[in-house]
Amino acid sequence: MTGLSVLIADDHLLVRDTVAHYLAAEGDVTVALAGSLPEALRAIEARGRFDVVLLDVGMPGFDGLAGIERAVAANGPGAVVLFSGGLKRAFVADAVARGARGFIPKTLPARSLIHALRFVADGRVYLPVQFLGDEGAGADAPLAGLTPQEGRVLRHLCAGMSNKEIARAMDLSEVTIKTHMRAICQKLGAKNRTHAAMIATPHLG
């Protein structure tokens, strides 16, 4: 995907400027900034929809789930994603039910951020790896047979990461990741890693 447009709605200047600088350096990414929900809504109205709106749930003017609904309605059919240091599963689930495309934590490695943004811009729901597992949103069939570790590997795979990138992100060897990938493909009945991602994606939101 090229020509990605992103609105970073966050009142923390350091976070906002750092993320904007990183995305601008990634190539064909257009970045706009807002420091409050009203400012974000005005930016969407002035420009038209963004491919992705990163919405900090702690910024001024944010009104919980009602604020998420307003942002989703304003930016449709573009994506609105929660952007925070940490959120409860129940809140994220309620937000997704209201149209948000998941939750990108501020603890996500920078190299994974662009993958996550392209993932949601493509119409899919992104959740942190810890949300996938025995109690996670994707724990139903056909993913129920995966171990928590395999679930984390699969989440990274669906975010577009290579085996080498997954190994770095999980602090494991690439050989271990390949072993997990073989087990994942076997359990999902997938021919290869791409097929595994295709099978898993509808069950990750």
C-alpha positions in Angstrom: 0.0 0.0 0.0 1.3 3.4 -0.9 0.2 7.0 -0.1 -0.8 6.2 3.5 -2.4 9.2 5.3 -2.3 9.2 9.1 -3.7 11.6 11.7 -2.0 11.4 15.0 -4.4 12.7 17.7 -2.3 12.9 20.9 -1.8 15.8 23.4 1.7 14.6 24.3 4.0 16.6 22.0 7.0 14.3 22.4 5.1 11.2 21.5 3.2 12.9 18.7 6.3 14.5 17.1 8.4 11.4 17.5 5.8 9.2 15.8 5.3 11.8 13.1 9.0 12.0 12.4 9.4 8.2 12.2 6.4 7.8 9.8 7.6 10.7 7.6 10.9 8.9 7.2 9.2 5.7 6.1 8.5 7.1 2.6 5.1 7.8 1.1 3.3 8.6 4.4 1.4 11.9 4.9 1.1 12.8 8.5 -1.2 15.4 10.2 -1.4 16.2 13.9 -4.0 17.1 16.5 -3.9 17.7 20.2 -7.5 17.0 21.2 -10.6 15.2 19.9 -12.3 18.4 18.7 -9.1 19.4 16.9 -8.9 15.9 15.3 -12.6 16.1 14.2 -11.9 19.5 12.6 -8.8 18.1 10.8 -10.9 15.2 9.4 -13.6 17.7 8.3 -11.1 20.0 6.6 -9.1 17.3 4.8 -11.6 14.4 4.4 -11.0 11.0 5.7 -7.5 9.7 6.7 -6.5 6.1 6.0 -5.7 5.8 9.8 -6.5 8.0 12.8 -4.4 7.2 15.8 -6.6 8.2 18.7 -5.1 8.8 22.2 -7.9 8.0 24.6 -6.4 10.2 27.3 -6.2 13.5 25.4 -8.4 16.6 26.1 -12.0 16.5 24.9 -12.0 12.7 24.7 -15.3 11.3 25.8 -14.8 7.6 26.2 -16.7 5.3 23.9 -18.8 8.2 22.7 -15.7 10.0 21.5 -14.6 6.9 19.7 -18.0 6.7 18.0 -17.7 10.4 16.9 -14.3 9.8 15.4 -15.3 6.6 13.6 -18.4 8.3 12.1 -16.3 11.3 11.0 -13.5 9.3 9.5 -15.5 6.6 7.8 -14.6 4.5 5.9 -11.1 5.2 7.1 -9.7 3.5 10.2 -9.7 4.8 13.8 -7.3 3.0 16.1 -6.9 3.5 19.8 -3.4 4.7 20.7 -2.4 4.4 24.4 0.2 3.1 26.8 -2.2 0.4 28.1 -5.9 -0.3 28.0 -8.2 -2.9 29.5 -9.5 -5.7 27.2 -13.1 -4.9 28.0 -12.7 -1.3 26.9 -10.9 -2.3 23.7 -13.6 -4.8 22.9 -16.3 -2.2 23.4 -14.4 0.2 21.2 -14.0 -2.4 18.4 -17.8 -3.1 18.7 -18.3 0.6 18.0 -16.2 0.6 14.9 -12.6 1.1 16.0 -10.1 -1.1 14.3 -8.3 -2.2 17.4 -5.6 -0.9 19.7 -2.0 0.0 18.9 0.0 0.4 22.2 2.6 3.1 22.5 5.0 0.3 23.6 4.9 -1.2 20.1 8.4 -1.4 18.6 8.8 1.4 16.0 9.7 -1.1 13.2 6.3 -2.7 13.8 4.2 0.5 13.8 4.1 0.9 10.0 3.1 -2.7 9.6 0.2 -2.2 12.1 -0.9 1.0 10.3 -1.0 -0.7 6.9 -2.8 -3.6 8.5 -5.7 -1.5 9.7 -5.7 0.7 6.6 -6.3 -2.5 4.7 -9.6 -3.0 6.6 -8.4 -5.4 9.3 -8.4 -5.1 13.1 -5.1 -4.9 15.0 -4.7 -6.0 18.6 -1.5 -6.4 20.7 0.0 -9.8 20.8 -1.0 -10.2 24.5 -4.7 -9.9 23.4 -4.3 -13.2 21.4 -4.3 -16.3 23.4 -6.4 -18.4 25.7 -8.5 -15.4 26.7 -7.9 -13.2 23.7 -10.2 -12.0 21.0 -8.9 -14.6 18.5 -9.0 -17.6 20.8 -12.0 -19.2 18.9 -11.6 -21.8 16.2 -9.5 -22.3 14.1 -7.0 -20.6 16.4 -8.0 -22.3 19.7 -5.4 -25.0 19.2 -2.4 -22.6 19.2 -0.2 -22.1 22.2 0.1 -18.6 23.5 3.6 -18.4 22.0 2.3 -19.5 18.6 -0.5 -17.0 18.9 2.0 -14.2 19.4 4.0 -15.4 16.4 0.9 -15.5 14.3 -0.1 -11.9 15.4 3.3 -10.6 14.2 3.0 -12.6 11.0 -0.4 -11.0 10.3 1.1 -7.6 10.9 3.4 -8.2 7.9 6.6 -9.0 9.8 9.2 -11.4 8.4 10.6 -14.4 10.4 13.7 -12.3 11.2 11.6 -9.4 12.4 9.4 -11.6 14.6 12.5 -13.2 16.1 13.9 -9.8 17.0 10.5 -8.6 18.4 10.1 -11.7 20.6 13.8 -12.1 21.5 13.9 -15.6 20.0 16.1 -17.2 17.4 15.0 -17.3 13.8 15.1 -21.1 13.9 12.7 -21.1 16.8 10.3 -18.8 14.9 10.5 -21.1 11.9 9.6 -24.1 14.2 6.6 -22.2 15.5 5.6 -21.2 12.0 5.7 -24.9 10.9 3.5 -25.8 13.8 1.1 -22.9 13.1 0.7 -24.0 9.4 0.1 -27.6 10.4 -2.6 -26.7 13.0 -4.3 -24.2 10.6 -4.0 -26.5 7.6 -2.1 -23.8 5.8 0.2 -24.4 2.8 2.6 -21.6 3.9 3.0 -18.5 6.1 1.0 -16.4 3.7 -1.8 -18.9 3.6 -1.7 -19.0 7.4 -2.1 -15.2 7.6 -5.1 -15.4 5.3 -6.7 -18.1 7.4 -6.1 -16.2 10.7 -6.9 -12.7 9.8 -10.8 -12.9 9.9 -10.4 -14.4 13.5 -8.1 -11.8 14.9 -10.6 -9.0 15.3 
